[in-house]
């Protein structure tokens, strides 16, 4: 008697232990790929399998790498507290009563590092009470999971509780790709993208190219997974991964821990990659088992044929790294792609006159705060302690989650780090994102720090533009803390113990997973209540931190003429330059107030200064936000002209919301970072690029401009920028764009949210 073959979907495995009724949908991937394979008739990369396995319409979807816009159905959404405020405010405007996919909010960005974890957390809970109350009530109202302050950093919490092989997730933080360490395609987005998915709409992504990174050999000694991505960043630069997914493969993958793979994927954000991903293997299965998700590991094992790349697959670009030969690297200062092997770092310090004295060494963050990271750092600390040493530099430790903190406290790593002078900070982002009340140097004082973080743009960690920030593995950072000098090489150089005798560090060692299992620590998770109807979302109309949103005005249908250039930006302009973090984080839920930081860090090409631009109406110089608001309040739209890779860095959509709120119409650049370009489009801004990048040089800061061709705005059709110079001459330059039909509708409606709300109202009216 014949029986039907068992389908993978016949088994129901929950996506998370914390959510009821949400199951892993491997059957959708299996079914979609059967359709896609018959259409493409070629081997697929791992990232293609996951993305195409989540297509909204596998039959009709156009699929061309680097060209098509994919409409996808992510499995889940994650938001950190700084970006969640605006995302939830937008979601509330969309008229929905429940998120369409599992969604979580994580309180990790608003806790300032000052004197130590416990006191800093208590202070943050007091200072940010109204924001936390808003997030707690909004998540309860709309059916979202809420991780309270002190829980840990979003990416670590996701890895511990929600990431699974083959899943597709979007998150409102640029380091969301961290979940690639568990074989998940996890992409950083702006809040407007998150709102789309929460509202049940497909998520749109330009079909990424794929960069294959083959890992040969085996990692050992002082070399860590962090050094893989530091090396890759040096090869690809901060924009080399733009529009691509970085996919790792090869024999060397199996020598990396699951959390080590997550480190590599996390910092892939620094090369502009859409995301990064590893194939499913036993190291992931071990981690899933250790985090009480063995059933997911077993399910993934059954589905493993779709959790690795096909044989014979072709990548758009390929890199090979031999782990047997890979040296520890140190990247920086001022950019995460200036990569130097540790053996050559001393020479670079001397040659470039970087401050050799190391003021502070910082380990942890979402990039490197795993049990393994802390174990290896503790092994170095114990070696130094055995010779009677404490750290010469200030030394801070940031656990990535409450679970990691509790476990390293139980198992002794925390004590080992504290005994040599380590200060344990709260389970939060802290100095990594500028939440650091630093007192040991004055602003403007030249100094050096080294971190195991991911990002080191000018002023990012401590708001001091003179701070030279370097990025390395926790092992190298910890060893440097004892030397107090950047010219030290822990692999070859000796230190002097308290007894006057010289010694050299042995290779660090650590445990991948805790032998006694993880200690969950305090319970900091709030599940949505069963009765949500009675929940009132807490927003005080008089608040200076939270403000309900008003819709932006739609395009008036007219050709924009005689627009002033608010600022012609010179050189690197990250989202930190456009919408600064640090003290401004507290205004992330109040668009009017946070807009006072708009472009204050950008360098004006006219005078080489920051936050000083000429008002083309009054002739006076003033702050960028004040000048923009003057134009807006006088009914004058304006444009910004930018350089290469404009908007790189953090995914913060405030960098797009603020120019829109202040009356901007277009941002015109040599090139954009992916997330920022999408964010601008979502808010109804024109994100345009010079068809000839050198045309940037033709723009004069005091030009007036027309943007021609919007009446026939269409995909693939250039617009025209007419420059009207102050001497009476004119010239016309072609402007390229990447808008598709749907995105053009966003522009015409005034924003993607406007279009969504209009369609929702139409549906209600016809019901």
C-alpha positions in Angstrom: 0.0 0.0 0.0 1.6 3.3 -1.1 2.0 6.1 1.4 2.6 9.8 0.7 6.2 11.0 1.4 6.5 13.1 4.5 6.7 16.8 3.8 9.1 19.0 5.8 6.1 21.1 6.8 4.3 18.2 8.4 6.6 18.8 11.5 5.7 21.9 13.5 8.7 23.5 15.3 8.2 26.8 17.1 10.4 29.7 15.9 11.0 30.6 19.6 10.3 29.3 23.0 8.8 32.7 23.8 6.1 32.9 21.2 3.0 30.7 20.7 1.6 29.8 17.3 4.6 31.0 15.2 6.3 28.1 13.5 9.4 27.7 11.2 8.1 27.6 7.7 10.6 25.4 5.8 7.8 24.2 3.6 7.5 27.6 2.0 11.2 27.6 1.2 10.9 24.1 -0.2 7.9 24.9 -2.4 9.2 28.3 -3.6 12.6 26.9 -4.5 11.0 24.1 -6.6 9.4 26.9 -8.7 12.5 29.1 -8.8 14.8 26.2 -9.8 12.5 25.4 -12.7 12.7 29.0 -13.8 16.4 29.7 -13.4 17.8 26.3 -14.1 21.1 26.9 -12.4 22.8 26.2 -9.0 21.8 28.6 -6.2 23.9 30.3 -3.5 22.8 29.8 0.1 21.6 33.4 0.3 19.6 33.0 -2.9 17.9 29.9 -1.4 16.8 31.8 1.6 15.7 35.0 -0.2 14.0 33.2 -3.0 12.5 30.8 -0.5 10.7 33.8 1.0 9.4 35.3 -2.2 5.9 36.7 -2.1 5.3 35.5 -5.7 7.8 32.9 -6.9 6.0 32.4 -10.2 5.9 36.1 -11.3 8.9 37.6 -9.5 11.5 39.0 -11.8 14.9 37.6 -10.6 18.1 39.3 -11.8 20.9 39.8 -9.3 21.7 43.5 -8.9 18.7 44.6 -10.9 15.3 43.2 -9.8 13.4 44.3 -6.8 12.4 41.3 -4.8 9.1 41.3 -2.8 9.8 39.1 0.2 7.9 37.8 3.3 10.3 38.0 6.3 9.7 35.6 9.2 10.1 38.3 11.9 11.1 41.9 12.8 13.4 43.2 15.5 13.7 46.8 16.8 16.1 48.4 19.2 14.7 51.1 21.5 16.2 54.1 19.8 14.7 53.2 16.4 11.6 51.4 17.8 10.2 54.7 19.0 9.8 56.1 15.5 8.9 52.6 14.0 6.1 52.2 16.5 4.9 55.8 16.0 4.7 55.1 12.3 3.0 51.7 12.9 0.3 53.4 15.1 -0.3 55.8 12.1 -1.0 52.9 9.8 -4.2 51.9 11.6 -3.3 48.3 12.4 -4.1 46.6 15.7 -1.7 43.7 15.7 1.7 43.1 14.1 1.4 40.7 11.2 4.7 38.8 12.0 6.4 38.1 15.3 8.2 41.3 16.4 10.3 42.2 19.3 11.6 45.5 20.9 14.9 45.6 22.8 16.0 48.3 25.2 19.8 48.6 24.7 20.7 52.0 23.2 19.6 54.5 25.9 21.8 53.3 28.7 24.9 55.6 29.2 28.1 54.1 30.5 29.3 56.2 33.4 30.3 54.5 36.6 29.3 50.8 36.3 26.6 48.4 35.2 24.1 48.4 38.1 24.1 52.1 38.8 24.2 53.1 35.1 21.1 50.9 34.5 19.2 52.4 37.4 20.0 55.9 36.2 18.9 55.0 32.6 15.6 53.6 33.9 14.9 56.8 35.8 16.0 59.2 33.0 14.3 57.3 30.2 11.1 56.3 32.1 8.6 57.9 29.7 10.3 56.3 26.6 10.4 52.8 28.3 6.8 53.3 29.4 5.8 54.1 25.8 7.6 51.1 24.4 6.2 48.8 27.1 2.6 49.9 26.5 2.9 50.1 22.7 4.4 46.6 22.5 1.7 45.3 24.8 -1.0 47.0 22.8 0.1 45.7 19.4 1.2 42.2 20.4 5.0 42.5 20.4 7.6 41.0 22.7 9.4 43.5 24.9 12.9 43.1 26.3 13.3 45.5 29.2 16.4 47.6 30.0 19.3 45.4 31.2 18.2 42.5 29.0 21.1 42.9 26.7 22.0 44.1 23.2 19.4 43.3 20.5 21.6 41.2 18.3 22.8 39.0 21.2 19.2 38.5 22.4 18.1 37.6 18.9 21.0 35.0 18.6 20.1 33.5 21.9 16.3 33.3 21.4 15.0 34.0 17.9 17.6 33.3 15.1 17.2 30.1 13.2 18.9 28.6 10.1 17.2 29.5 6.9 15.1 32.3 8.4 14.6 35.8 7.0 14.5 38.7 9.5 14.7 42.4 9.2 15.9 44.6 12.1 16.0 48.4 12.6 19.7 48.4 13.3 22.5 48.0 10.8 24.2 45.1 12.7 21.1 42.9 12.4 23.2 40.6 10.1 24.7 39.2 13.4 22.1 36.4 13.1 23.9 35.1 10.0 26.0 33.3 12.5 23.0 30.9 12.9 22.4 30.7 9.1 19.7 33.4 9.1 19.5 36.0 6.4 19.1 39.1 8.7 19.1 42.5 7.1 19.3 46.0 8.7 16.6 48.3 7.6 14.9 51.6 8.5 11.8 51.8 10.6 9.6 52.4 7.7 10.6 49.0 6.2 9.8 47.4 9.5 6.4 49.0 9.6 5.6 47.6 6.2 6.3 44.1 7.3 4.5 44.6 10.7 1.5 45.8 8.7 1.5 42.6 6.5 3.0 44.1 3.4 5.8 42.4 1.4 9.2 43.8 2.0 11.1 45.1 -1.0 14.8 44.5 -1.5 16.9 45.0 -4.6 18.1 41.5 -5.5 21.6 41.4 -4.1 24.7 40.2 -5.8 26.7 37.6 -3.9 30.3 37.8 -2.8 31.7 34.4 -1.9 34.4 34.2 0.8 36.2 30.8 0.9 37.8 30.0 4.2 40.6 27.5 4.0 42.6 26.0 6.8 41.9 26.2 10.5 41.8 29.1 12.9 44.2 28.9 15.9 46.4 30.8 18.3 45.8 34.5 18.6 43.8 34.6 15.5 40.0 34.9 16.0 36.9 35.1 13.9 37.1 38.9 14.3 40.3 38.9 12.3 38.4 37.3 9.4 36.1 40.3 9.0 38.8 42.8 9.8 40.8 41.3 6.8 37.7 41.3 4.6 37.0 44.9 5.5 40.5 45.8 4.4 39.9 44.0 1.1 36.4 45.3 0.3 36.5 48.7 2.0 33.5 50.4 3.6 31.5 50.3 0.3 32.8 47.2 -1.4 29.9 45.1 -0.2 27.1 47.5 -1.1 24.3 45.7 -2.9 25.7 42.3 -2.1 25.3 39.5 0.4 28.6 38.1 1.7 28.5 34.3 1.8 31.2 32.3 3.6 32.0 28.7 2.8 34.8 26.2 2.8 36.6 23.9 5.2 37.6 26.7 7.5 34.0 27.4 8.4 33.9 24.4 10.7 36.8 25.8 12.8 34.7 28.8 13.8 32.2 28.8 16.7 28.6 29.8 16.1 29.1 33.1 18.0 32.4 33.6 16.1 30.5 33.4 12.8 28.0 35.9 14.3 30.9 38.3 14.9 31.9 38.1 11.3 28.4 38.6 10.0 27.8 41.5 12.5 30.7 43.5 11.3 29.8 42.9 7.6 27.7 46.0 8.0 31.0 48.0 7.9 31.6 47.0 4.3 28.0 48.0 3.3 26.9 44.5 2.7 23.1 43.7 2.6 23.9 40.9 5.0 26.4 38.1 5.6 25.7 34.4 6.1 27.2 31.0 7.0 26.0 27.6 5.9 24.4 25.4 8.5 26.9 23.1 10.4 27.3 21.3 13.7 28.7 24.4 15.4 25.3 26.0 14.9 23.5 22.9 16.1 25.6 22.9 19.3 24.7 26.5 20.0 21.0 25.8 19.4 21.2 22.9 21.8 23.0 25.0 24.4 20.3 27.7 24.2 17.6 25.1 24.7 16.6 24.9 21.1 17.8 21.4 20.1 14.5 20.8 18.3 15.4 23.6 15.9 18.8 22.2 15.3 17.4 18.8 14.5 14.8 20.3 12.2 17.5 22.3 10.4 19.6 19.1 10.0 16.6 17.5 8.2 16.5 20.6 6.0 20.2 21.0 5.5 20.2 20.5 1.8 18.6 24.0 1.5 20.9 25.5 4.2 24.1 25.3 2.1 25.0 26.5 -1.3 24.5 24.2 -4.3 27.6 22.6 -5.9 28.9 24.5 -8.8 27.5 27.8 -7.8 28.9 31.0 -9.2 29.5 34.1 -7.2 29.7 37.7 -8.5 33.0 38.2 -6.7 35.2 35.7 -4.9 37.7 36.1 -2.1 39.9 33.3 -0.5 41.3 33.6 3.0 43.7 31.0 4.4 43.0 30.8 8.2 46.3 29.0 8.7 48.1 32.2 7.6 45.7 34.8 8.8 47.3 37.2 11.4 45.4 39.1 14.0 44.5 42.5 12.6 43.9 46.0 14.0 41.7 48.3 12.0 41.5 52.1 12.1 41.7 54.9 13.1 38.6 56.8 12.0 37.4 54.1 9.6 36.8 50.3 10.0 38.4 49.3 6.7 42.0 50.5 7.4 43.3 47.0 8.1 46.8 46.4 9.5 48.3 43.0 10.6 49.5 43.2 14.2 53.1 42.5 13.1 53.1 45.7 11.1 51.0 47.8 13.5 53.9 49.3 15.5 55.4 50.6 12.3 52.1 52.2 11.3 51.7 53.9 14.7 55.1 55.4 14.4 54.9 56.4 10.7 51.5 58.0 11.1 52.2 59.6 14.5 49.2 58.0 16.1 49.1 58.5 19.9 51.0 55.5 21.1 49.8 55.7 24.7 46.6 53.7 25.0 44.1 55.5 27.2 41.2 53.0 27.3 40.7 49.4 26.1 37.1 48.3 25.7 35.8 44.7 25.1 32.3 43.4 24.6 29.4 45.0 22.5 27.0 43.2 20.2 30.0 42.2 18.0 32.2 40.4 20.6 30.5 39.6 23.9 30.0 35.9 23.7 30.9 33.3 26.3 33.8 32.3 24.2 35.0 36.0 23.8 34.9 36.5 27.5 36.6 33.2 28.3 39.5 34.0 26.1 39.8 37.6 27.4 39.7 36.1 31.0 42.5 33.7 30.1 44.8 36.6 29.2 43.8 38.5 32.3 44.6 35.5 34.5 48.1 35.2 32.9 48.8 38.9 33.6 47.4 38.5 37.1 49.7 35.6 37.8 52.6 37.9 37.2 51.1 40.6 39.6 49.9 42.9 36.9 46.8 45.0 36.5 45.9 47.0 33.4 47.8 50.1 32.5 45.0 51.5 30.5 41.4 51.9 31.7 39.6 48.7 30.8 35.9 48.2 30.4 33.8 45.0 29.8 30.3 45.1 28.2 28.4 41.8 28.5 26.2 41.3 25.4 23.2 40.0 27.3 21.9 39.2 30.8 22.4 35.6 30.0 26.1 36.1 29.2 26.6 38.3 32.2 25.1 35.9 34.6 27.0 33.0 33.1 30.4 34.6 33.2 29.7 35.8 36.8 28.9 32.2 37.8 31.9 30.7 36.0 34.5 33.2 37.1 35.4 35.1 34.0 33.9 38.3 35.3 35.9 38.1 38.5 39.1 37.5 36.5 38.5 40.6 34.4 37.5 42.7 37.4 40.6 41.6 39.4 43.0 43.2 36.9 41.0 46.5 36.8 38.1 45.8 34.5 35.0 47.8 34.9 31.8 45.9 34.0 29.3 48.0 32.2 25.6 47.4 31.7 24.3 44.8 29.3 23.8 47.5 26.6 25.5 49.2 23.7 27.2 51.9 25.8 30.4 53.3 24.4 30.0 51.4 21.1 27.3 53.9 20.0 28.5 57.0 21.9 26.7 56.3 25.1 29.8 57.0 27.1 30.2 59.8 29.7 34.0 59.8 29.3 35.9 61.9 31.8 39.6 61.0 31.3 40.3 63.3 28.4 39.0 66.7 27.3 37.2 67.1 24.0 39.8 67.9 21.3 42.6 66.1 23.2 44.4 63.7 20.9 44.4 60.2 22.3 44.0 56.5 21.4 41.5 53.8 22.4 41.1 50.3 21.2 37.8 48.3 21.2 36.4 45.0 20.2 33.4 46.9 18.7 32.5 47.2 15.0 32.5 50.8 14.1 35.1 53.6 14.7 34.1 56.6 12.8 35.3 60.0 14.0 33.8 60.9 17.4 31.5 57.8 17.4 32.5 56.4 20.8 33.1 59.4 22.9 32.1 62.5 20.8 35.8 63.5 20.7 36.9 64.0 17.1 40.6 63.8 18.2 40.1 60.3 19.6 41.9 57.7 17.5 39.7 54.6 17.8 41.1 51.2 16.7 39.2 47.9 16.3 40.5 44.4 17.1 39.5 41.1 18.7 38.8 41.0 22.5 42.1 39.0 22.8 44.2 41.8 21.3 42.3 44.5 23.1 42.8 42.8 26.5 46.5 42.2 26.0 47.0 45.8 24.9 45.3 47.0 28.1 48.2 45.5 30.1 50.9 47.1 27.9 49.2 50.5 27.7 51.0 51.1 24.5 49.9 50.6 20.8 53.5 49.6 19.8 53.1 46.4 21.8 52.7 43.1 19.9 51.3 40.5 22.3 52.4 37.6 20.0 56.1 38.5 20.2 56.8 41.1 22.8 57.4 40.7 26.6 55.9 42.5 29.6 57.6 43.0 33.0 55.8 41.3 35.9 55.5 42.8 39.4 58.6 40.7 40.4 60.7 42.4 37.7 60.9 39.3 35.5 59.9 39.4 31.8 57.2 37.2 30.5 55.3 36.7 27.2 51.6 35.9 26.9 50.7 32.3 26.0 48.1 31.9 23.3 44.7 32.7 24.7 42.2 29.9 25.2 38.5 29.8 26.0 35.4 27.6 25.9 33.0 27.9 23.0 30.0 27.1 25.3 29.6 27.0 29.1 30.0 23.4 30.4 27.3 24.0 33.0 25.0 25.5 30.5 23.8 29.1 30.3 22.5 30.9 33.4 19.5 32.9 32.2 20.0 35.5 35.0 17.1 37.9 35.7 13.9 37.5 33.8 13.7 40.7 31.7 11.2 39.7 29.0 7.6 41.0 28.8 5.2 39.0 26.7 2.1 40.8 25.3 -0.9 40.4 27.6 -3.9 38.2 26.5 -6.2 41.2 26.8 -4.7 44.0 24.8 -7.9 46.1 24.2 -7.7 47.9 27.5 -4.0 48.8 27.2 -3.4 52.6 26.7 -0.3 53.6 24.9 1.6 56.2 27.0 2.4 59.4 25.1 2.3 62.7 27.0 1.3 65.6 24.6 3.7 67.8 26.5 6.7 65.5 26.2 9.9 66.7 24.7 11.0 63.0 24.0 7.9 61.6 22.3 5.7 63.2 19.6 2.9 61.7 17.5 3.6 62.0 13.8 1.8 64.2 11.3 1.8 63.0 7.6 4.2 64.7 5.2 2.6 66.7 2.3 2.4 64.9 -1.0 4.3 66.2 -4.1 2.5 69.2 -5.5 3.0 68.0 -9.1 5.1 71.0 -10.1 8.7 71.2 -11.4 11.0 72.2 -8.5 12.8 75.4 -9.5 15.2 77.9 -7.9 16.0 75.5 -5.0 18.9 76.6 -2.7 21.6 74.1 -1.8 21.4 73.8 2.0 24.9 72.3 2.1 27.3 70.8 -0.3 28.9 68.1 1.8 32.6 67.3 1.4 34.0 63.8 2.0 32.7 61.1 4.3 29.1 61.7 5.6 27.8 58.9 7.7 24.4 58.7 9.4 26.3 59.9 12.5 27.1 63.1 10.6 23.5 63.5 9.4 21.8 62.6 12.7 24.2 62.4 15.6 23.8 59.8 18.4 25.1 60.2 21.9 23.1 62.9 23.7 20.7 63.1 20.8 19.5 59.5 21.4 16.9 60.7 23.9 15.0 62.6 21.2 14.6 59.6 18.8 10.9 59.6 19.5 10.4 63.3 18.9 11.0 64.3 15.3 10.9 68.1 15.8 13.5 68.0 18.6 15.9 65.6 17.1 15.8 67.5 13.8 17.9 70.1 15.6 20.9 67.8 14.9 20.3 67.5 11.2 23.6 67.4 9.3 25.5 69.2 12.1 28.5 66.9 11.7 28.7 67.3 7.9 31.6 69.3 6.5 30.6 72.2 4.3 32.7 72.2 1.1 32.4 76.0 0.9 34.4 76.7 4.1 35.6 73.3 5.5 33.5 73.8 8.6 30.8 71.8 10.3 27.3 73.2 11.0 28.0 76.6 9.4 26.2 77.3 6.1 25.1 80.4 4.3 21.4 81.2 4.1 20.9 82.1 0.5 18.0 84.4 1.3 19.5 86.5 4.1 23.2 86.1 3.3 23.9 85.2 6.9 25.8 82.1 8.1 24.1 79.8 10.6 23.6 76.3 11.8 22.4 73.8 9.2 19.1 72.9 11.0 18.2 76.5 11.6 18.9 77.4 8.0 16.8 74.5 6.7 13.9 75.4 9.0 14.1 79.0 7.7 13.7 77.8 4.1 10.9 75.5 5.1 9.0 78.2 7.1 9.3 80.5 4.1 7.9 77.9 1.7 11.3 77.1 0.0 12.3 73.5 -0.7 16.0 72.8 -0.7 18.5 70.1 -1.7 21.7 68.6 -0.3 24.6 67.7 -2.4 26.8 64.8 -1.1 29.9 62.8 -1.9 30.6 59.1 -2.2 28.8 56.5 -0.1 26.6 59.1 1.5 24.7 57.8 4.5 27.0 54.9 5.4 26.9 53.5 8.9 24.0 53.1 11.2 20.6 52.3 9.8 18.9 55.2 11.7 16.0 56.5 9.6 16.1 59.8 11.5 18.8 60.7 9.0 16.1 60.6 6.3 13.2 61.8 8.4 15.0 65.0 9.6 15.7 66.4 6.1 12.2 65.6 5.1 10.7 67.3 8.2 12.9 70.4 7.7 11.5 70.8 4.1 14.1 69.1 2.0 13.2 67.7 -1.4 16.2 65.9 -2.7 19.6 64.5 -1.7 21.9 64.4 -4.7 25.2 62.5 -4.3 28.0 60.7 -6.1 26.7 57.5 -4.5 24.5 56.2 -1.5 24.8 53.6 1.1 22.0 51.1 0.6 19.9 51.5 3.8 20.0 55.3 3.7 19.0 55.4 0.1 15.9 53.3 0.9 15.1 55.3 4.0 15.1 58.5 2.0 12.7 57.0 -0.6 10.4 55.8 2.2 10.0 59.3 3.5 9.2 60.8 0.2 12.6 62.3 -0.5 14.3 62.2 -3.9 17.5 60.1 -3.6 19.4 61.0 -6.8 23.0 60.4 -8.0 25.1 62.2 -10.5 25.1 60.0 -13.7 28.7 61.2 -14.0 30.1 61.2 -10.4 32.7 63.9 -11.4 29.7 66.3 -11.9 29.8 66.7 -8.2 32.7 69.1 -8.7 30.6 71.4 -11.0 28.1 72.2 -8.2 28.8 75.5 -6.4 27.4 75.9 -2.9 25.6 79.1 -3.8 23.9 77.7 -6.9 20.2 77.6 -7.3 18.9 74.4 -9.0 16.0 73.1 -10.9 15.1 69.4 -11.1 13.6 68.6 -14.5 11.7 65.5 -15.6 9.5 64.7 -12.5 6.3 65.0 -14.6 7.5 61.9 -16.5 9.3 60.3 -13.5 9.9 56.6 -14.4 12.2 53.7 -13.6 15.5 53.8 -15.4 14.9 57.3 -16.8 17.3 60.0 -15.8 16.2 63.3 -14.4 18.1 66.6 -15.1 19.7 69.0 -12.7 19.9 72.5 -13.9 22.5 74.6 -12.1 22.0 78.3 -12.0 25.3 79.9 -11.0 25.5 83.2 -9.3 27.4 84.7 -12.3 24.3 84.1 -14.5 25.7 81.0 -16.3 23.8 77.7 -16.4 24.6 74.1 -17.0 22.5 70.9 -17.0 23.7 67.6 -15.5 22.0 64.1 -15.8 20.8 62.6 -12.6 20.4 58.9 -12.2 18.1 57.1 -9.7 17.1 53.6 -8.6 13.3 54.3 -8.0 10.9 51.6 -9.2 7.2 52.2 -9.9 6.2 51.6 -6.3 8.8 53.9 -4.9 7.8 56.6 -7.3 4.3 56.3 -5.9 5.8 56.9 -2.4 7.4 60.1 -3.6 4.1 61.3 -5.2 2.1 60.4 -2.0 4.6 62.2 0.2 5.9 59.0 1.9 5.4 55.2 1.9 3.4 55.5 5.1 1.0 58.0 3.4 0.4 55.6 0.6 -0.1 52.7 3.0 -2.6 54.7 5.1 -4.5 55.8 1.9 -4.8 52.2 0.8 -5.9 51.1 4.2 -8.6 53.8 4.2 -9.8 52.7 0.7 -10.1 49.1 1.9 -12.1 50.2 4.9 -14.4 52.3 2.8 -15.1 49.5 0.3 -15.6 46.9 3.1 
